[in-house]
Amino acid sequence: MNSEIIGSRIKAILVVKNIKRSYLAERLGITYNTLTKKLNGQREFGINEILSLKEILELDVETCANLLFNEDYFIA
């Protein structure tokens, strides 16, 4: 799926869960700049980062799969 869509969905989850980007970048072990590029679709998240996102954002397997692979998925 398109990296921009995935980034937009992650940004929406951050807002809903009131998680700051700086906190997420620190937990992922990447710089704030790198996270911003990933959230804007300029870079892709690696598999280890995806697994970490699942834990950090407290996503269940189904939500994580929809986030990454289901183009019709809507974040409420």
trRosetta pair geometry for C-beta under 8 A, 3 or more apart (Angstrom, degrees):
i j d omega theta_ij theta_ji phi_ij phi_ji
1 5 5.8 -85 155 70 109 128
1 6 6.0 123 98 -50 111 102
1 68 6.3 169 30 171 129 49
1 69 6.1 -166 -26 -113 124 32
1 71 6.3 -177 -123 -77 116 82
2 5 4.4 83 76 4 101 107
2 6 7.0 -174 94 -7 54 84
2 41 6.9 -7 158 -132 84 131
3 6 5.6 -55 -148 39 36 112
3 7 6.1 38 154 -20 68 107
3 38 7.6 -105 -177 -162 112 55
3 41 3.9 131 104 -141 92 75
3 42 7.7 -145 118 10 138 17
3 43 7.4 -166 -175 93 150 22
3 44 5.2 -104 -105 -94 127 75
3 45 8.0 160 -139 1 95 75
4 7 5.6 -56 -147 39 30 113
4 8 6.3 33 154 -21 65 106
4 40 7.0 -14 -118 169 78 40
4 41 3.2 -24 -73 -60 66 155
5 8 5.7 -53 -148 35 30 112
5 9 6.4 30 153 -19 63 106
5 41 7.7 68 5 -89 44 125
5 71 7.3 -18 171 -127 164 72
6 9 5.8 -57 -151 36 30 112
6 10 6.4 29 152 -18 65 105
6 41 7.5 126 50 -94 83 84
6 45 7.0 -123 133 12 138 118
6 67 6.9 81 -137 153 77 82
6 68 6.2 32 -115 -116 116 59
7 10 5.7 -55 -147 36 32 109
7 11 6.3 35 153 -21 65 104
7 38 6.2 174 -101 135 110 55
7 39 4.1 130 -162 -169 104 37
7 40 5.8 -135 153 -29 161 11
7 41 5.0 -125 10 -50 139 71
8 11 5.6 -52 -148 35 31 113
8 12 6.5 35 151 -21 63 103
8 39 7.9 116 -59 180 33 75
9 12 5.6 -50 -151 32 33 113
9 13 6.6 33 151 -18 64 103
9 67 5.2 167 134 -152 143 86
9 73 7.4 35 -119 99 141 115
9 75 5.7 144 -146 -27 80 136
10 13 5.6 -52 -150 35 35 112
10 14 6.5 41 149 -24 65 102
10 39 6.0 -118 80 -118 118 88
10 53 6.8 -58 -124 -155 121 139
10 57 7.7 -115 -143 -71 80 155
10 67 7.4 82 -67 -176 71 127
11 14 5.6 -51 -151 31 34 116
11 15 6.7 34 151 -18 64 102
11 39 5.5 97 -61 -167 102 118
12 15 5.8 -53 -154 33 34 111
12 16 6.3 31 151 -17 67 107
12 75 4.5 123 114 90 140 146
13 16 5.6 -54 -144 39 34 111
13 17 5.9 11 163 1 69 113
13 19 7.8 -5 124 34 77 122
13 57 5.5 27 144 -156 135 136
13 59 7.6 -21 -149 -74 152 115
13 67 7.7 -6 -42 -118 140 135
13 75 6.3 -100 -62 -150 75 147
14 17 6.3 -68 -138 51 23 94
14 18 8.0 116 164 -63 53 2
14 19 4.7 -99 -144 67 72 92
14 20 7.6 105 -175 -94 112 6
14 21 6.7 34 -167 -71 157 69
14 24 6.6 -60 -109 -40 122 146
14 57 7.8 -78 -75 -109 61 112
15 18 7.3 20 -177 -75 29 43
16 75 7.1 -130 -25 162 145 113
17 57 6.4 174 11 -148 166 77
17 58 7.6 154 -127 40 146 106
19 23 5.8 -117 -175 75 82 128
19 24 5.9 83 143 -54 116 103
19 56 7.7 111 -158 150 157 100
19 57 7.1 -113 8 -105 162 75
20 23 4.5 94 66 3 88 104
20 24 7.1 -158 96 -5 47 85
21 24 5.5 -56 -148 39 37 112
21 25 6.1 39 155 -22 70 104
21 32 6.4 85 128 -143 105 90
21 35 5.9 158 -177 117 98 138
21 36 7.1 53 177 -73 146 78
21 39 7.4 -65 -125 -26 121 158
22 25 5.8 -50 -145 35 30 112
22 26 6.4 32 154 -19 62 106
22 32 5.7 -17 -105 -97 69 118
23 26 5.8 -58 -152 36 29 111
23 27 6.3 25 154 -16 65 109
24 27 5.8 -58 -146 39 31 109
24 28 6.1 22 157 -13 67 111
24 35 6.2 128 101 -146 103 148
24 53 8.0 33 -158 -113 110 81
24 56 6.4 114 -127 145 77 148
25 28 5.9 -63 -145 43 27 105
25 30 5.5 -97 -157 80 77 75
25 31 6.2 -17 -178 146 128 18
25 32 4.7 -113 -20 -86 175 52
25 34 7.2 127 -139 63 108 88
25 35 4.1 -104 -90 -24 99 144
26 29 7.6 33 177 -71 31 33
27 52 6.9 168 135 167 94 117
27 56 5.0 118 127 -111 150 135
28 35 6.8 129 51 -90 142 109
28 49 5.6 37 -153 -134 117 93
28 52 5.6 134 -113 110 72 144
28 53 7.4 15 -91 -66 114 76
28 56 7.4 -61 -60 -27 80 159
30 34 4.3 -105 168 86 114 133
30 35 5.6 139 96 -53 116 82
30 38 7.8 47 115 -8 161 138
30 49 7.6 10 -22 -109 135 125
31 34 4.6 99 56 5 81 101
31 35 7.0 -143 96 -3 45 85
32 35 5.7 -54 -151 37 33 113
32 36 6.4 36 151 -23 66 104
33 36 5.7 -54 -150 33 30 113
33 37 6.6 30 152 -18 64 104
34 37 5.7 -53 -151 35 33 111
34 38 6.5 31 151 -17 65 106
34 43 7.0 -44 -164 53 73 156
35 38 5.6 -58 -150 38 33 111
35 39 6.1 29 155 -17 69 108
36 39 5.8 -56 -143 40 30 108
36 40 6.1 18 159 -9 65 113
37 40 6.0 -64 -143 46 27 103
37 42 4.2 -79 -166 70 83 116
37 43 4.6 48 126 8 109 110
38 41 7.9 52 -180 -64 28 19
38 42 7.4 -82 -65 56 25 72
38 43 4.8 -54 -83 77 67 95
38 44 7.0 44 -133 169 87 6
38 45 5.5 84 -167 -67 128 77
38 49 7.7 -93 -153 151 161 157
45 49 4.4 -131 -169 95 91 126
45 50 5.3 115 127 -61 121 80
45 53 7.0 -6 -167 -23 152 141
46 49 4.7 95 55 8 74 105
46 50 7.1 -133 99 -8 39 87
47 50 5.5 -50 -148 33 34 114
47 51 6.5 34 153 -17 65 103
48 51 5.7 -51 -149 36 34 112
48 52 6.4 34 151 -17 64 106
49 52 5.5 -54 -147 39 33 112
49 53 6.2 41 151 -25 66 102
50 53 5.5 -48 -147 32 31 115
50 54 6.7 40 151 -25 61 99
50 64 7.5 110 172 -172 94 114
50 68 6.9 36 -144 -84 131 142
51 54 5.7 -46 -155 25 33 116
51 55 7.0 25 151 -10 62 104
52 55 5.8 -60 -155 40 37 107
52 56 5.8 30 154 -16 73 112
53 56 5.7 -57 -133 43 30 107
53 57 5.5 6 173 3 69 116
53 59 7.2 9 129 14 79 130
53 64 7.7 139 99 -127 98 107
54 57 6.8 -66 -134 50 15 93
54 59 4.8 -95 -142 60 62 103
54 61 7.8 28 -152 -94 135 49
54 64 4.8 4 -107 -98 106 144
55 58 7.3 15 -178 -76 30 44
59 63 4.6 -131 -165 90 95 117
59 64 4.5 118 124 -62 128 89
59 67 7.0 -36 -155 -12 154 145
60 63 5.1 89 54 12 75 103
60 64 6.9 -144 93 -6 35 93
61 64 5.7 -60 -148 39 29 112
61 65 6.2 29 156 -20 66 108
62 65 5.8 -55 -147 36 29 110
62 66 6.3 27 155 -16 64 107
63 66 5.7 -56 -147 39 31 110
63 67 6.1 39 152 -28 65 106
64 67 5.5 -50 -147 30 29 118
64 68 6.6 11 160 -5 62 111
65 68 6.3 -71 -151 45 27 99
65 69 5.7 -34 176 31 68 117
65 70 7.2 63 127 -18 73 106
66 69 6.9 -82 -118 56 18 75
66 70 4.3 -33 -146 29 65 132
66 73 4.1 136 167 -105 100 144
67 70 7.7 32 -6 39 16 91
67 73 6.5 -120 -79 113 32 158
67 75 7.8 47 -106 -71 88 113
70 73 4.0 90 94 -36 109 108
